[in-house]
Amino acid sequence: MNETVQALICPKCGSEMRSYERNQVVVDQCTGCKGIFLDRGELERLIDAEGNHYEKEYSGRQEEQEEDKGGRRRKSKKRSFLEGLLEGGGE
């Protein structure tokens, strides 16, 4: 039984796409335009995973703040769950 795996082609730019798994969701990303393509239901699964991430991350914690150069208080910049999920592709 020889199975041939056909490469996915980006519908936007025509480049080859690669697949990788993040949080039990298979993400297809174009190697050319870096577009992200999801199958039905995968966006909802990512949104649920993001909600769970923030629930665990911030439960019982007060917002962290930093002072800028002018002495004003501001929230510290944290990377979002989706930035971490999609940054760097399949690393």
CYANA upper distance limits for C-alpha pairs under 8 A (distance plus 0.5 A):
  7 ALA  CA     16 GLU  CA      7.19
  7 ALA  CA     17 MET  CA      7.55
  7 ALA  CA     18 ARG  CA      8.47
  8 LEU  CA     16 GLU  CA      6.47
  8 LEU  CA     17 MET  CA      5.83
  8 LEU  CA     18 ARG  CA      7.80
  9 ILE  CA     14 GLY  CA      6.06
  9 ILE  CA     15 SER  CA      6.19
  9 ILE  CA     16 GLU  CA      5.24
  9 ILE  CA     17 MET  CA      6.16
  9 ILE  CA     30 CYS  CA      8.35
 10 CYS  CA     14 GLY  CA      5.20
 10 CYS  CA     15 SER  CA      5.85
 10 CYS  CA     16 GLU  CA      6.61
 10 CYS  CA     17 MET  CA      6.53
 10 CYS  CA     30 CYS  CA      6.41
 13 CYS  CA     32 GLY  CA      7.66
 13 CYS  CA     33 CYS  CA      7.27
 15 SER  CA     30 CYS  CA      6.97
 15 SER  CA     31 THR  CA      6.89
 15 SER  CA     32 GLY  CA      5.95
 15 SER  CA     33 CYS  CA      8.32
 16 GLU  CA     30 CYS  CA      6.65
 16 GLU  CA     31 THR  CA      6.52
 16 GLU  CA     32 GLY  CA      7.82
 17 MET  CA     28 ASP  CA      6.83
 17 MET  CA     29 GLN  CA      5.90
 17 MET  CA     30 CYS  CA      4.70
 17 MET  CA     31 THR  CA      6.04
 18 ARG  CA     28 ASP  CA      6.12
 18 ARG  CA     29 GLN  CA      5.98
 18 ARG  CA     30 CYS  CA      6.91
 18 ARG  CA     31 THR  CA      7.42
 19 SER  CA     26 VAL  CA      6.96
 19 SER  CA     27 VAL  CA      6.07
 19 SER  CA     28 ASP  CA      4.88
 19 SER  CA     29 GLN  CA      6.80
 19 SER  CA     90 GLY  CA      8.27
 20 TYR  CA     26 VAL  CA      6.08
 20 TYR  CA     27 VAL  CA      5.98
 20 TYR  CA     28 ASP  CA      7.15
 20 TYR  CA     89 GLY  CA      7.96
 20 TYR  CA     90 GLY  CA      5.87
 21 GLU  CA     25 VAL  CA      5.90
 21 GLU  CA     26 VAL  CA      4.86
 21 GLU  CA     27 VAL  CA      6.49
 21 GLU  CA     90 GLY  CA      7.83
 22 ARG  CA     26 VAL  CA      6.93
 22 ARG  CA     27 VAL  CA      7.63
 22 ARG  CA     85 LEU  CA      7.20
 23 ASN  CA     46 LEU  CA      8.12
 23 ASN  CA     49 ALA  CA      7.79
 25 VAL  CA     42 GLU  CA      6.75
 25 VAL  CA     45 ARG  CA      7.81
 25 VAL  CA     46 LEU  CA      7.82
 26 VAL  CA     38 LEU  CA      7.92
 26 VAL  CA     42 GLU  CA      8.29
 27 VAL  CA     36 ILE  CA      7.40
 27 VAL  CA     37 PHE  CA      6.91
 27 VAL  CA     38 LEU  CA      6.30
 28 ASP  CA     36 ILE  CA      6.37
 28 ASP  CA     37 PHE  CA      5.61
 28 ASP  CA     38 LEU  CA      6.91
 29 GLN  CA     34 LYS  CA      6.36
 29 GLN  CA     35 GLY  CA      6.12
 29 GLN  CA     36 ILE  CA      5.15
 29 GLN  CA     37 PHE  CA      6.70
 29 GLN  CA     89 GLY  CA      7.83
 30 CYS  CA     34 LYS  CA      5.17
 30 CYS  CA     35 GLY  CA      5.76
 30 CYS  CA     36 ILE  CA      7.18
 38 LEU  CA     42 GLU  CA      6.37
 38 LEU  CA     43 LEU  CA      7.17
 39 ASP  CA     43 LEU  CA      8.34
 41 GLY  CA     45 ARG  CA      6.95
 42 GLU  CA     46 LEU  CA      6.70
 43 LEU  CA     47 ILE  CA      6.67
 44 GLU  CA     48 ASP  CA      6.69
 45 ARG  CA     49 ALA  CA      6.66
 46 LEU  CA     50 GLU  CA      6.58
 47 ILE  CA     51 GLY  CA      6.75
 48 ASP  CA     52 ASN  CA      6.77
 49 ALA  CA     53 HIS  CA      6.61
 50 GLU  CA     54 TYR  CA      6.82
 50 GLU  CA     81 PHE  CA      6.25
 50 GLU  CA     82 LEU  CA      7.55
 51 GLY  CA     55 GLU  CA      6.56
 52 ASN  CA     56 LYS  CA      6.71
 53 HIS  CA     57 GLU  CA      6.47
 53 HIS  CA     81 PHE  CA      7.50
 54 TYR  CA     58 TYR  CA      6.31
 54 TYR  CA     59 SER  CA      8.37
 54 TYR  CA     81 PHE  CA      8.27
 55 GLU  CA     59 SER  CA      6.14
 58 TYR  CA     62 GLN  CA      8.12
 63 GLU  CA     75 LYS  CA      7.71
 64 GLU  CA     75 LYS  CA      6.64
 64 GLU  CA     76 SER  CA      6.69
 65 GLN  CA     73 ARG  CA      6.76
 65 GLN  CA     74 ARG  CA      5.87
 65 GLN  CA     75 LYS  CA      4.89
 65 GLN  CA     76 SER  CA      5.83
 66 GLU  CA     73 ARG  CA      6.19
 66 GLU  CA     74 ARG  CA      5.99
 66 GLU  CA     75 LYS  CA      6.64
 66 GLU  CA     76 SER  CA      6.33
 67 GLU  CA     71 GLY  CA      5.87
 67 GLU  CA     72 ARG  CA      5.87
 67 GLU  CA     73 ARG  CA      5.11
 67 GLU  CA     74 ARG  CA      6.66
 68 ASP  CA     72 ARG  CA      6.11
 68 ASP  CA     73 ARG  CA      7.04
 68 ASP  CA     74 ARG  CA      7.53
 79 ARG  CA     83 GLU  CA      6.79
 79 ARG  CA     84 GLY  CA      7.28
 80 SER  CA     84 GLY  CA      6.93
 81 PHE  CA     85 LEU  CA      6.60
 82 LEU  CA     86 LEU  CA      6.47
 83 GLU  CA     87 GLU  CA      6.06
